[in-house]
Amino acid sequence: QVQLVESGGGLVQPGGSLRLSCEASISIFSSTINTMGWYRQAPGKERELVATVSRDGSTNFADSVKGRFTISRNNAKNTLYLQMNSLKPEDTAVYYCNFGLRFGDYWGRGTQVTVSL
């Protein structure tokens, strides 16, 4: 079983920053991992892609976060990060870590991000 644990969410004012972390129970250097990424789901909305990184290093970002969010990882710590800058109220959502493996997808339980005055 692959376990993913998110952390770093919280309440932040518009224009502020947060860094989300996703610690995995397996090596993120594993050849079984095709993609790693972050998704989010706001109230009344469907879950949507925020950012992903593939084994070849290529990244993909939602248009709404381009230029504000970055995705990175620390292989030694088996941890995936999402740096969120210039946060907007529209970024408010539960953020989920996702690993796409050759034999299935795995999800964390999510961490709440609230951007509000």
Backbone hydrogen bonds in HBPLUS format (Angstrom, degrees):
<---DONOR---> <-ACCEPTOR-->    atom                        ^
c    i                          cat <-CA-CA->   ^        H-A-AA   ^      H-
h    n   atom  resd res      DA  || num        DHA   H-A  angle D-A-AA Bond
n    s   type  num  typ     dist DA aas  dist angle  dist       angle   num
A0025-SER N   A0003-GLN O   2.96 MM  22  5.23 134.0  2.18 152.6 159.5     1
A0005-VAL N   A0023-GLU O   3.03 MM  18  5.27 156.9  2.09 141.7 149.1     2
A0023-GLU N   A0005-VAL O   2.97 MM  18  5.27 159.8  2.01 146.5 142.8     3
A0007-SER N   A0021-SER O   2.88 MM  14  5.23 137.1  2.07 146.3 151.4     4
A0021-SER N   A0007-SER O   2.87 MM  14  5.23 164.0  1.90 147.0 150.7     5
A0010-GLY N   A0112-GLN O   2.93 MM 102  6.10 113.1  2.39 139.2 157.4     6
A0114-THR N   A0010-GLY O   2.94 MM 104  6.13 170.9  1.95 154.2 154.3     7
A0012-VAL N   A0114-THR O   2.88 MM 102  6.28 159.8  1.92 166.0 172.2     8
A0116-SER N   A0012-VAL O   3.02 MM 104  6.40 145.3  2.14 147.8 156.9     9
A0016-GLY N   A0013-GLN O   2.96 MM   3  5.55 153.7  2.03 145.3 147.4    10
A0015-GLY N   A0087-LEU O   2.72 MM  72  4.86 163.8  1.74 141.2 146.9    11
A0087-LEU N   A0016-GLY O   3.08 MM  71  5.50 175.5  2.09 153.7 154.1    12
A0018-LEU N   A0084-MET O   2.93 MM  66  5.23 151.1  2.02 143.8 153.1    13
A0084-MET N   A0018-LEU O   2.77 MM  66  5.23 169.0  1.79 175.9 178.3    14
A0020-LEU N   A0082-LEU O   2.87 MM  62  5.01 162.6  1.90 147.2 145.9    15
A0082-LEU N   A0020-LEU O   2.93 MM  62  5.01 149.0  2.03 138.3 142.0    16
A0022-CYS N   A0080-LEU O   2.73 MM  58  4.97 136.5  1.91 152.3 160.7    17
A0080-LEU N   A0022-CYS O   2.86 MM  58  4.97 158.4  1.90 139.1 144.2    18
A0024-ALA N   A0078-ASN O   2.87 MM  54  5.54 171.9  1.88 171.7 174.5    19
A0030-SER N   A0027-SER O   3.15 MM   3  5.44 162.9  2.18 110.1 113.2    20
A0033-ILE N   A0030-SER O   3.32 MM   3  5.87 170.6  2.33 114.8 117.6    21
A0102-ARG N   A0032-THR O   2.85 MM  70  5.46 142.9  1.98 152.6 164.0    22
A0034-ASN N   A0100-GLY O   2.70 MM  66  5.51 156.2  1.76 158.4 166.6    23
A0055-ARG N   A0034-ASN O   3.26 MM  21  5.83 136.3  2.46 157.4 153.2    24
A0035-THR N   A0100-GLY O   3.25 MM  65  4.99 157.9  2.30 130.7 137.0    25
A0100-GLY N   A0035-THR O   2.85 MM  65  4.99 169.0  1.86 143.7 147.3    26
A0036-MET N   A0053-VAL O   2.96 MM  17  5.47 155.0  2.02 153.7 161.9    27
A0053-VAL N   A0036-MET O   2.78 MM  17  5.47 154.1  1.85 163.0 171.2    28
A0037-GLY N   A0098-ASN O   2.87 MM  61  5.24 149.1  1.97 155.4 159.0    29
A0098-ASN N   A0037-GLY O   2.86 MM  61  5.24 156.4  1.91 152.0 150.4    30
A0038-TRP N   A0051-ALA O   2.76 MM  13  5.35 159.1  1.80 161.6 168.7    31
A0050-VAL N   A0038-TRP O   2.88 MM  12  5.45 154.7  1.95 152.6 148.0    32
A0051-ALA N   A0038-TRP O   3.23 MM  13  5.35 158.7  2.28 137.4 141.7    33
A0039-TYR N   A0096-TYR O   2.88 MM  57  5.13 159.5  1.92 149.7 156.5    34
A0096-TYR N   A0039-TYR O   2.70 MM  57  5.13 164.2  1.73 146.2 152.0    35
A0040-ARG N   A0048-GLU O   2.92 MM   8  5.51 155.1  1.98 151.9 160.0    36
A0048-GLU N   A0040-ARG O   2.83 MM   8  5.51 163.4  1.86 158.5 161.6    37
A0041-GLN N   A0094-VAL O   2.93 MM  53  5.33 146.4  2.04 141.3 152.2    38
A0094-VAL N   A0041-GLN O   3.06 MM  53  5.33 170.0  2.07 135.6 134.9    39
A0045-LYS N   A0042-ALA O   2.97 MM   3  5.28 158.5  2.02 138.1 136.8    40
A0062-ALA N   A0050-VAL O   2.93 MM  12  5.16 154.8  1.99 144.7 142.3    41
A0052-THR N   A0060-ASN O   2.89 MM   8  5.23 146.6  2.00 144.0 153.5    42
A0060-ASN N   A0052-THR O   2.97 MM   8  5.23 146.7  2.09 142.9 146.0    43
A0054-SER N   A0058-SER O   2.92 MM   4  5.45 156.6  1.98 154.7 162.5    44
A0057-GLY N   A0054-SER O   2.86 MM   3  5.26 159.8  1.90 116.8 121.7    45
A0065-VAL N   A0062-ALA O   3.03 MM   3  5.60 159.7  2.07 117.9 124.0    46
A0068-ARG N   A0065-VAL O   2.96 MM   3  5.41 159.9  2.00 136.8 139.8    47
A0069-PHE N   A0065-VAL O   3.07 MM   4  5.67 154.1  2.14 164.2 163.0    48
A0085-ASN N   A0068-ARG O   3.07 MM  17  5.14 151.0  2.16 131.0 139.4    49
A0070-THR N   A0083-GLN O   2.95 MM  13  5.17 149.8  2.04 142.4 151.3    50
A0083-GLN N   A0070-THR O   2.89 MM  13  5.17 155.3  1.95 154.3 159.5    51
A0072-SER N   A0081-TYR O   3.25 MM   9  5.21 160.1  2.29 128.9 133.1    52
A0081-TYR N   A0072-SER O   2.77 MM   9  5.21 171.3  1.78 154.9 152.6    53
A0074-ASN N   A0079-THR O   2.87 MM   5  5.36 160.5  1.91 158.4 163.9    54
A0077-LYS N   A0074-ASN O   3.16 MM   3  5.47 131.5  2.41 104.4 116.4    55
A0079-THR N   A0074-ASN O   3.22 MM   5  5.36 169.1  2.23 143.8 145.5    56
A0078-ASN N   A0075-ASN O   3.15 MM   3  4.90 154.9  2.21  97.5 105.2    57
A0091-ASP N   A0088-LYS O   2.86 MM   3  5.41 162.7  1.89 119.3 125.3    58
A0092-THR N   A0089-PRO O   3.09 MM   3  5.64 166.9  2.10 117.9 121.5    59
A0093-ALA N   A0113-VAL O   3.00 MM  20  5.55 147.3  2.11 147.8 158.2    60
A0113-VAL N   A0093-ALA O   2.92 MM  20  5.55 163.0  1.95 158.4 164.0    61
A0095-TYR N   A0111-THR O   2.88 MM  16  5.30 173.9  1.89 147.7 145.6    62
A0111-THR N   A0095-TYR O   2.91 MM  16  5.30 144.3  2.04 138.2 149.4    63
A0108-GLY N   A0097-CYS O   3.03 MM  11  5.26 150.4  2.12 146.0 149.0    64
A0099-PHE N   A0106-TYR O   2.98 MM   7  5.25 160.0  2.02 146.3 152.6    65
A0106-TYR N   A0099-PHE O   2.96 MM   7  5.25 155.5  2.02 150.0 157.6    66
A0101-LEU N   A0104-GLY O   2.86 MM   3  5.14 151.8  1.94 149.2 151.0    67
A0104-GLY N   A0101-LEU O   3.23 MM   3  5.14 172.8  2.24 106.4 108.1    68
